[in-house]
Amino acid sequence: MSASKNHHLDTLLMHTGMAPFDPATGAAPVALPSVRTSTVRFESLDALAKARATQLAGDRGVTYGRIGMQTHEALESVVCALESAERCFLAPSGLSAMTLSVMALLGAGDHMLVSDSVYGPMRYLDKTVLKRMSIDVTYSRATVADLEPLLRPETRVLYVESPGSLLFEMLDIPALAQFARKHNLLLVTDNTWGSGYLYRPLELGAHVSVMAGTKYIGGHSDLMLGAVVANDADVIARLNQTHYAMGYSISADDAWLALRGVRTLPIRLRQHAQNALRVCQYLAGRDDVVKIFHPAWPGDPGHALWQRDCHGSNGMMAVELKLTPAQAETFVNALTLFGIGFSWGGYESLVQLIEPGAIAVHSYWSKSDNAIVRLHIGLEDPADLIADIQQALAVAGK
């Protein structure tokens, strides 16, 4: 069983990173086992020297368990297939993957431009670590017109997330990539929403793509995982050095769980997307719904960019409701099929009441006193989810 790059991505995800056949028995497991170890032993000093030389050359040379064994290598191959990338570096979480990308590409005195719709913890990383290292960050609406006046001689990186973290604003990645290259910047894109399958920033011109594999790649809400991918040789070298120096590692069991999850990624995402559109259709018919934020929804301002650049959608959405803060809390608490939680990307439906302060940092958001609720539409029957939303809105309306 093998696949080439000419095959559809669905096929590549089934056949990439599989266990090789045992030369003695001619057999192999379908699911690659979780290969755990801390220490790697070598047949000879020559074998050790070859592994070190490979490592020093910037390739995947394993001399210690922290780098990961066959399970890790298989997952790296699968993520590269997802993102059309040459190299993947695994990290313990999505936030640590963000940190790896920034630390690899910036130094003291450098300046970074960041889209103001980026994942919230980036601001915390800036406040607690980057400022201490004399790295300056400016947040802005991520359009070329808005970014151009903010450039400095020391600007090195443009960091964006598309779609945005809370209201799912689609960015024009090809235009931003052209802008970055014109000004000798490195474009880093948080691609957790697209997870490689729906959206491929490297193919659109980005230098680096970052993902939280905790979400759709895992798919079962049972692991923590981050990944950073790139194609440019110089960028890969910098990521490789920083990844090794920072001591990043993930457990073999988490790598195994991610491999298990990614095999069903295509069908899970298609069902999430179908269910989410059903919910959007229901919400669009209600008088107490002001706006739906979901790039695949025709009424979303980013729908045209989504049609141009994406290969599908998922279950992430937000909705602006004509509810007071107290009513919004009542609505969330009245939901029975939606768990209240911060993550998403698993099989289950989730809800999060977005704090007004989180929305206020988005330059494109028009101030409103209405409630904003973020929903992850899971794999439950959409009719049941719609009935749950309907009863919760009725309770909130009382």
C-alpha positions as CSV (number, residue, x, y, z in Angstrom):
1,M,0.0,0.0,0.0
2,S,1.6,3.3,-1.1
3,A,0.5,6.6,-2.5
4,S,2.2,9.3,-4.5
5,K,1.8,13.1,-4.5
6,N,-0.4,12.8,-7.6
7,H,-3.1,11.1,-5.5
8,H,-5.9,13.1,-3.9
9,L,-5.2,14.3,-0.4
10,D,-7.8,12.0,1.0
11,T,-5.8,9.1,-0.3
12,L,-2.5,10.5,0.9
13,L,-3.9,10.7,4.4
14,M,-4.7,7.0,4.4
15,H,-1.4,5.9,3.1
16,T,1.2,8.3,4.4
17,G,3.1,7.4,7.6
18,M,2.3,3.7,7.6
19,A,4.4,1.1,9.2
20,P,7.0,-0.6,6.8
21,F,6.8,-4.3,6.2
22,D,9.1,-6.4,8.4
23,P,11.8,-7.8,6.0
24,A,11.8,-11.1,7.9
25,T,8.1,-11.7,8.0
26,G,6.8,-9.6,5.2
27,A,4.0,-8.3,7.5
28,A,3.2,-4.9,8.9
29,P,0.5,-3.5,11.2
30,V,-2.1,-1.2,9.6
31,A,-1.8,1.2,12.5
32,L,1.7,2.2,13.3
33,P,2.4,1.4,17.0
34,S,3.3,4.0,19.6
35,V,7.1,3.8,19.7
36,R,8.1,5.1,23.2
37,T,11.7,5.6,24.3
38,S,14.0,8.1,26.0
39,T,17.3,6.5,25.0
40,V,18.3,5.4,21.5
41,R,21.0,2.7,21.1
42,F,23.2,2.3,18.1
43,E,24.7,-0.8,16.5
44,S,28.1,0.9,16.2
45,L,29.9,4.2,16.6
46,D,29.7,4.6,12.9
47,A,25.9,4.4,13.1
48,L,25.8,7.1,15.8
49,A,28.2,9.3,13.8
50,K,25.9,9.1,10.8
51,A,22.9,10.0,12.9
52,R,24.8,13.0,14.3
53,A,25.9,14.1,10.9
54,T,22.3,13.9,9.6
55,Q,21.2,16.0,12.6
56,L,23.9,18.6,12.1
57,A,22.9,18.9,8.4
58,G,19.5,20.0,9.5
59,D,17.7,16.8,8.6
60,R,15.8,14.4,10.9
61,G,18.7,12.6,12.7
62,V,17.7,10.8,15.8
63,T,20.2,10.5,18.6
64,Y,17.9,10.8,21.6
65,G,14.3,10.1,22.3
66,R,13.3,13.7,22.5
67,I,13.4,14.0,18.7
68,G,10.9,11.1,18.5
69,M,11.0,7.8,16.8
70,Q,8.9,6.2,14.0
71,T,5.6,7.4,15.4
72,H,6.7,11.0,15.4
73,E,8.3,10.7,12.0
74,A,5.1,9.3,10.6
75,L,3.0,12.1,12.0
76,E,5.4,14.7,10.6
77,S,5.1,13.1,7.2
78,V,1.3,13.2,7.4
79,V,1.3,16.9,8.5
80,C,3.6,17.7,5.6
81,A,1.2,16.0,3.2
82,L,-1.6,18.1,4.7
83,E,0.2,21.4,4.3
84,S,2.3,20.6,1.1
85,A,5.3,21.2,3.2
86,E,8.9,20.0,3.2
87,R,9.4,19.8,6.9
88,C,7.3,19.6,10.1
89,F,8.3,20.3,13.7
90,L,6.0,19.0,16.4
91,A,5.4,20.9,19.6
92,P,3.5,20.1,22.8
93,S,0.6,22.5,22.0
94,G,-0.7,25.0,19.5
95,L,0.6,27.9,21.6
96,S,4.1,26.3,21.9
97,A,4.1,25.9,18.1
98,M,3.3,29.7,17.9
99,T,6.1,30.4,20.3
100,L,8.5,28.2,18.3
101,S,7.8,30.1,15.1
102,V,8.3,33.5,16.7
103,M,11.4,32.6,18.6
104,A,13.0,31.0,15.6
105,L,12.5,34.1,13.3
106,L,12.9,37.0,15.7
107,G,15.7,38.4,17.9
108,A,16.3,41.3,20.2
109,G,15.5,44.6,18.6
110,D,13.2,43.1,15.9
111,H,9.7,44.2,15.2
112,M,6.7,42.0,14.3
113,L,3.4,43.0,12.8
114,V,0.4,40.9,14.0
115,S,-3.2,40.8,12.8
116,D,-5.5,42.0,15.6
117,S,-7.8,39.0,15.0
118,V,-5.0,36.6,16.1
119,Y,-5.5,33.9,18.8
120,G,-5.6,35.8,22.1
121,P,-2.7,34.1,23.9
122,M,-0.3,35.6,21.3
123,R,-0.9,38.9,23.2
124,Y,0.0,37.2,26.4
125,L,3.2,35.8,24.8
126,D,4.0,39.3,23.7
127,K,3.4,40.9,27.1
128,T,5.2,38.3,29.2
129,V,8.1,37.0,27.0
130,L,8.6,39.0,23.8
131,K,8.7,42.4,25.5
132,R,11.3,41.1,28.0
133,M,13.4,40.0,25.0
134,S,13.1,43.5,23.4
135,I,11.0,42.3,20.6
136,D,8.3,44.8,19.7
137,V,4.9,43.9,18.4
138,T,2.3,46.1,16.6
139,Y,-1.3,44.8,16.1
140,S,-3.3,45.9,13.1
141,R,-6.1,45.1,10.8
142,A,-4.4,42.7,8.3
143,T,-4.8,44.5,5.0
144,V,-1.9,45.8,2.9
145,A,-3.3,49.4,3.3
146,D,-3.4,49.2,7.1
147,L,0.0,47.4,7.4
148,E,2.1,49.6,5.1
149,P,2.3,52.7,7.4
150,L,3.3,50.5,10.3
151,L,6.5,49.1,8.7
152,R,9.8,49.9,10.3
153,P,13.4,49.2,9.3
154,E,13.5,46.5,11.9
155,T,10.3,44.8,11.0
156,R,11.0,41.1,10.3
157,V,7.8,39.1,10.6
158,L,4.1,39.4,9.7
159,Y,2.1,37.0,11.8
160,V,-1.6,36.5,11.0
161,E,-4.4,34.0,11.6
162,S,-6.9,33.3,8.9
163,P,-9.8,32.9,9.5
164,G,-9.5,35.0,12.7
165,S,-9.8,33.4,16.1
166,L,-13.2,34.7,17.3
167,L,-15.1,36.2,14.4
168,F,-13.5,34.1,11.6
169,E,-12.4,37.0,9.4
170,M,-10.9,35.8,6.2
171,L,-7.6,37.4,5.2
172,D,-6.2,37.8,1.7
173,I,-3.2,35.6,2.2
174,P,-1.8,35.9,-1.4
175,A,-1.9,39.7,-1.1
176,L,-0.2,39.6,2.3
177,A,2.4,37.2,1.0
178,Q,3.2,39.6,-1.9
179,F,3.4,42.5,0.6
180,A,5.7,40.4,2.9
181,R,8.1,39.5,0.0
182,K,8.1,43.1,-1.2
183,H,9.3,44.3,2.2
184,N,11.6,41.3,3.0
185,L,9.3,40.0,5.7
186,L,8.5,36.4,6.7
187,L,4.8,35.6,6.7
188,V,3.7,33.3,9.4
189,T,0.0,32.0,9.4
190,D,-1.9,30.3,12.1
191,N,-3.8,27.7,10.1
192,T,-5.5,25.9,13.0
193,W,-9.0,26.5,11.4
194,G,-7.9,25.0,8.1
195,S,-5.7,22.3,9.6
196,G,-4.0,21.9,6.2
197,Y,-7.0,20.0,4.7
198,L,-9.3,23.0,4.3
199,Y,-6.6,25.7,3.8
200,R,-3.0,25.6,2.7
201,P,-1.2,28.9,3.4
202,L,2.2,27.7,2.1
203,E,0.6,27.2,-1.3
204,L,-0.8,30.7,-1.1
205,G,2.6,32.3,-0.4
206,A,3.2,32.1,3.3
207,H,6.6,31.1,4.6
208,V,5.4,29.3,7.8
209,S,2.2,27.6,8.8
210,V,1.3,26.9,12.4
211,M,-1.4,24.6,13.6
212,A,-2.9,23.4,16.9
213,G,-3.2,19.7,16.2
214,T,-5.2,19.5,19.4
215,K,-8.2,20.5,17.4
216,Y,-9.3,18.9,14.1
217,I,-6.2,16.8,13.5
218,G,-6.7,14.9,16.8
219,G,-10.5,15.1,16.4
220,H,-11.4,13.4,19.7
221,S,-10.5,16.0,22.4
222,D,-7.9,13.7,23.9
223,L,-4.5,15.1,23.1
224,M,-2.4,18.3,23.0
225,L,-0.4,19.0,19.9
226,G,1.2,21.7,17.9
227,A,3.0,21.7,14.5
228,V,5.0,24.2,12.5
229,V,5.7,23.6,8.8
230,A,7.7,25.3,6.1
231,N,9.3,24.9,2.7
232,D,12.0,27.5,2.6
233,A,15.4,26.0,3.4
234,D,16.7,28.9,5.5
235,V,13.4,29.1,7.5
236,I,13.6,25.3,8.1
237,A,17.1,25.6,9.4
238,R,16.1,28.3,11.8
239,L,13.1,26.4,13.0
240,N,15.2,23.2,13.4
241,Q,17.9,25.0,15.5
242,T,15.3,26.6,17.8
243,H,13.2,23.5,18.1
244,Y,16.2,21.5,19.2
245,A,17.5,24.3,21.5
246,M,14.1,24.7,23.3
247,G,13.8,21.0,24.0
248,Y,10.3,20.6,22.5
249,S,9.0,17.1,22.5
250,I,5.6,15.3,22.4
251,S,4.7,11.9,23.7
252,A,4.7,9.0,21.4
253,D,1.1,8.2,22.6
254,D,-0.1,11.7,21.6
255,A,1.6,11.3,18.2
256,W,-0.2,7.9,17.8
257,L,-3.5,9.5,18.8
258,A,-3.0,12.2,16.2
259,L,-2.2,9.7,13.5
260,R,-5.4,7.8,14.4
261,G,-7.4,11.0,14.3
262,V,-6.0,12.3,11.0
263,R,-7.1,9.2,9.1
264,T,-10.8,10.3,9.5
265,L,-10.1,14.0,9.1
266,P,-11.8,14.3,5.6
267,I,-15.1,12.8,6.5
268,R,-15.2,14.5,10.0
269,L,-14.6,17.9,8.5
270,R,-17.3,17.4,5.8
271,Q,-19.9,16.4,8.4
272,H,-18.9,19.3,10.7
273,A,-19.3,21.7,7.8
274,Q,-22.7,20.2,6.7
275,N,-24.0,20.4,10.3
276,A,-22.8,24.0,10.7
277,L,-24.5,25.2,7.6
278,R,-27.8,23.6,8.8
279,V,-27.4,25.6,12.0
280,C,-26.6,28.8,10.1
281,Q,-29.8,28.3,8.0
282,Y,-31.8,28.0,11.1
283,L,-30.3,31.0,12.8
284,A,-30.6,33.2,9.7
285,G,-34.4,32.9,10.0
286,R,-34.6,34.3,13.6
287,D,-35.4,37.9,14.4
288,D,-33.0,37.8,17.4
289,V,-30.0,36.9,15.3
290,V,-28.1,40.0,14.1
291,K,-25.1,38.4,12.3
292,I,-23.6,35.0,11.6
293,F,-19.8,34.7,11.4
294,H,-18.9,31.6,9.3
295,P,-16.8,32.0,6.1
296,A,-18.8,29.3,4.3
297,W,-22.1,31.1,5.0
298,P,-23.0,33.3,1.9
299,G,-23.8,36.3,4.2
300,D,-20.3,36.3,5.8
301,P,-18.1,39.2,4.6
302,G,-15.2,36.8,3.9
303,H,-17.3,34.4,1.9
304,A,-15.7,35.4,-1.5
305,L,-12.2,34.9,-0.1
306,W,-13.3,31.5,1.4
307,Q,-14.6,30.4,-2.0
308,R,-11.3,31.5,-3.7
309,D,-8.8,30.1,-1.2
310,C,-10.3,27.3,0.8
311,H,-11.2,23.7,0.0
312,G,-14.0,23.3,2.4
313,S,-15.3,24.3,5.9
314,N,-15.8,23.0,9.4
315,G,-18.0,23.4,12.4
316,M,-16.6,26.8,13.8
317,M,-19.0,29.8,13.9
318,A,-20.0,32.7,16.0
319,V,-23.4,34.5,16.2
320,E,-24.4,38.0,17.3
321,L,-27.6,37.8,19.3
322,K,-30.0,40.5,20.5
323,L,-29.5,39.5,24.1
324,T,-28.4,41.4,27.2
325,P,-25.4,40.0,29.1
326,A,-27.7,38.3,31.6
327,Q,-29.8,36.8,28.9
328,A,-26.7,35.6,27.1
329,E,-25.5,33.8,30.2
330,T,-29.0,32.3,30.6
331,F,-28.8,31.1,26.9
332,V,-25.4,29.4,27.3
333,N,-26.4,27.8,30.6
334,A,-29.7,26.5,29.2
335,L,-28.0,24.6,26.3
336,T,-27.9,20.8,27.0
337,L,-26.0,19.4,24.1
338,F,-23.3,22.0,24.0
339,G,-20.5,21.7,26.5
340,I,-19.1,25.0,27.8
341,G,-15.4,25.0,26.9
342,F,-12.6,26.9,25.2
343,S,-11.4,24.2,22.8
344,W,-13.0,22.9,19.6
345,G,-12.3,20.4,16.8
346,G,-13.5,17.3,18.6
347,Y,-16.6,15.3,17.8
348,E,-18.6,17.2,20.4
349,S,-20.5,20.6,20.2
350,L,-19.2,23.4,22.4
351,V,-20.2,26.9,23.3
352,Q,-18.3,29.9,24.6
353,L,-19.7,33.3,25.5
354,I,-17.2,35.8,24.1
355,E,-16.2,38.6,26.5
356,P,-16.7,42.1,25.1
357,G,-13.1,42.9,25.9
358,A,-11.9,40.2,23.6
359,I,-13.9,41.6,20.7
360,A,-12.8,45.2,21.4
361,V,-9.3,44.5,20.2
362,H,-10.6,43.6,16.7
363,S,-10.3,46.7,14.5
364,Y,-13.0,45.6,12.1
365,W,-15.6,45.0,14.8
366,S,-18.3,47.7,15.1
367,K,-19.0,48.3,18.7
368,S,-22.2,46.6,19.8
369,D,-24.0,45.9,23.0
370,N,-25.3,42.6,21.6
371,A,-24.0,39.2,22.8
372,I,-21.5,37.3,20.8
373,V,-21.5,33.5,21.2
374,R,-19.0,31.1,19.6
375,L,-20.2,27.7,18.7
376,H,-18.5,24.6,17.6
377,I,-21.0,22.4,15.8
378,G,-20.1,18.8,16.4
379,L,-21.1,15.5,14.9
380,E,-24.5,15.2,16.7
381,D,-27.6,15.2,14.6
382,P,-28.1,18.8,13.5
383,A,-31.8,18.7,14.1
384,D,-31.1,17.9,17.8
385,L,-28.6,20.8,18.0
386,I,-31.1,23.2,16.4
387,A,-33.8,22.1,18.9
388,D,-31.4,22.7,21.7
389,I,-30.5,26.2,20.5
390,Q,-34.2,27.0,20.0
391,Q,-35.2,26.0,23.6
392,A,-32.2,27.8,25.1
393,L,-33.1,31.0,23.2
394,A,-36.7,30.6,24.4
395,V,-35.5,30.3,28.0
396,A,-33.2,33.4,27.6
397,G,-36.1,35.4,26.1
398,K,-38.2,34.9,29.2
